[in-house]
Structures are given as structure tokens and as C-alpha cells.
Amino acid sequence: MGTASLWYSSLPRREALSGPELTTHRLVLRRWRDSDREPFAAMNADAVVMEHFPARLTRAESDAFVDRIEAGFRARGFGNWAVEVPGIAEFIGYVGLSVPSYDAPFMPAVEIGWRLDHRFWGKGYATEGAHAALGFAFREAGLDEIVSFTVPANVRSWRVMERLGMTRDPADDFDHPLLPPGHPLRRHVLYRLSRSAYDG
Ligand SMILES: CC(C)(COP(=O)(O)OP(=O)(O)OC[C@H]1O[C@@H](n2cnc3c(N)ncnc32)[C@H](O)[C@@H]1OP(=O)(O)O)[C@@H](O)C(=O)NCCC(=O)NCCS
């Protein structure tokens, strides 16, 4: 755990308040705006979006999540980017990089993750944004490996991981440390992608 901060301590601090911003064919991955908070809270209260999470979030919990993401950007130079689809929607959710705050067998690690408004599923936006986030992780942040994890039932999420070229070793499956024994969402599958595999 303690070594995690060393991995990205050399990241440039430029654009500390507004960047880094990533652009893809269809998307802009940007820092969060206050106007994102209301639609994000609606997503976090949506039973479809939150099907594979232990609980939906209140407005206060959703806002605190945004605050933690922005604090992460300021501390590390990367985070879960707010996703905009220019000309279509100013905010559809997030895709990006985060550092789990708990200990687990795969830690220390940087995680790639995604959460989109369900009206924007099935369009390839999560995978497209995640490709940009992986490029940032390996090319800009100089990270050696990225992990991602989810419950086995979250097929849409692990299919994004597989589309990105991430691979799963069943020996890496783990019980989420923040969920109690017997909780139906406790067991997780872990996917990994190394920089060398990404380059290859
Ligand atoms: C996980 C999640 C981001 C996946 O979203 P998604 O839209 O299924 O994933 P993608 O953006 O990669 O889109 C892939 C789909 O878009 C389709 N698609 C349509 N147009 C496309 C295009 N131009 N390019 C690529 N794919 C396209 C693909 O065929 C694929 O469809 P399929 O699912 O029917 O096979 C979304 O389900 C979600 O936000 N879930 C709730 C939050 C969550 O559980 N997060 C993960 C926690 S671990």
C-alpha cells in the first residue's frame, strides 16, 4: 500500500485545476463541473445503473464521491474523468483511473473503471473512453499495470475489460474487503493489463 504513491509521484502537475483532458473520436474526458453533480446523483440513485453495487447513493454521498475524485486529480494528476459527448450530451458518466482506498490481495494498484447513464450504454462509449484512459496510464503516467474488477454477474463491465485486452486469472479472484462474509456481491473477478501487453 505504502509504495503506491511513489508510482505516480513524478506526474507533471501542470493543468492542476483543469487537466488533463483526453479527447477521442466521439468523447471528451474532462475534469468535473458543478453542473455534472445533479445528473451524476441521478445515475447513482438509478436502480439499473447501480444493480451490481451494494447500495444506491444519496445526493450527499454522490457529491462526496465527486469531491474525492477531484481531490485525486489534484493529488495524482489522474482520476475518473467526467465524460462528455460533444453535440449530444454534456455529461454521461465517468471513465477513468483510481486507486482503491482499501487493502486487497492485488494492492498496490491503479484501477480502471466506468459508470455511465444507462441511456448511453450499448454505444461503445465506455470502451472508447477506457482506451484513452489506458493510453494516459501507460504513456503519460508511466504505470506498469492497470487492474479492473467487478462481480461475475456484471457481464457488461467485464466485457469492457475483455474488449480492452485485459485478462483474468481465476487465481486472482477475491472477496471484496469492504463487504461482509455471505454478502451476495462479495466475490469479485480481477482483470489485469500490463504495459508490455498493451504495447504488444
Ligand atoms: C459497465 C458499462 C459502462 C458498460 O457499458 P456498455 O455500453 O455496455 O459498454 P461499451 O461502451 O463498451 O459498449 C459496448 C456495446 O456497444 C455496442 N456498440 C454500438 N455502437 C458501437 C460503436 N460505434 N463502437 C463500439 N461499440 C458499439 C457494442 O456492440 C456493445 O454492444 P453489446 O453490449 O450489445 O455487445 C455500463 O453497463 C455501466 O455503466 N454500468 C453501470 C455501472 C457499472 O456497473 N460499472 C462497472 C462497475 S465494476
The ligand as a Gaussian input file, in Angstrom:
#p B3LYP/6-31G(d) Opt

LIG

0 1
 C      -20.294000      -1.200000     -17.483000
 C      -20.827000      -0.212000     -18.516000
 C      -20.014000       1.064000     -18.501000
 C      -20.741000      -0.885000     -19.876000
 O      -21.370000      -0.071000     -20.845000
 P      -21.579000      -0.614000     -22.348000
 O      -22.292000       0.431000     -23.073000
 O      -22.170000      -1.992000     -22.293000
 O      -20.094000      -0.795000     -22.857000
 P      -19.406000      -0.185000     -24.154000
 O      -19.389000       1.281000     -24.076000
 O      -18.116000      -0.877000     -24.324000
 O      -20.406000      -0.562000     -25.321000
 C      -20.372000      -1.853000     -25.898000
 C      -21.650000      -2.090000     -26.661000
 O      -21.886000      -1.010000     -27.562000
 C      -22.100000      -1.559000     -28.890000
 N      -21.777000      -0.504000     -29.863000
 C      -22.710000       0.206000     -30.560000
 N      -22.103000       1.122000     -31.308000
 C      -20.773000       0.990000     -31.119000
 C      -19.641000       1.660000     -31.650000
 N      -19.760000       2.668000     -32.513000
 N      -18.411000       1.270000     -31.223000
 C      -18.279000       0.276000     -30.362000
 N      -19.325000      -0.417000     -29.815000
 C      -20.567000      -0.039000     -30.202000
 C      -21.274000      -2.812000     -28.879000
 O      -21.676000      -3.695000     -29.900000
 C      -21.599000      -3.355000     -27.495000
 O      -22.905000      -3.870000     -27.515000
 P      -23.321000      -5.220000     -26.750000
 O      -23.204000      -4.904000     -25.298000
 O      -24.711000      -5.436000     -27.181000
 O      -22.345000      -6.250000     -27.187000
 C      -22.301000       0.143000     -18.201000
 O      -23.056000      -1.029000     -18.238000
 C      -22.487000       0.796000     -16.846000
 O      -22.262000       1.992000     -16.669000
 N      -22.914000       0.008000     -15.827000
 C      -23.236000       0.539000     -14.506000
 C      -22.017000       0.866000     -13.707000
 C      -21.126000      -0.328000     -13.515000
 O      -21.591000      -1.424000     -13.228000
 N      -19.826000      -0.080000     -13.654000
 C      -18.837000      -1.101000     -13.508000
 C      -18.555000      -1.399000     -12.107000
 S      -17.277000      -2.621000     -11.934000

